[in-house]
């Protein structure tokens, strides 16, 4: 279901949007907003992972390689 909203757009943004044919503007705005939301979610997730990383103990590359080798040997 679609929702109608009213928004304020800066003149420079309207200059870009005004070049899009009237029947395609909603689709263009929807796509742009979905892309923006996806980027925002990725940035938020990366920020959360960075915060968690500071709380976790340091692990050496050798230890990670050992874990991977053990996991492979167990057939995972």
Secondary structure, 3 states (H helix, E strand, C coil): CCCCCCCCCCHHHHHHHCCCCHHHHHHHHHHHHHHHHHHHHHHHHHHHHHHHHHHCCCCCHHHHHHHHHHHHHCCC
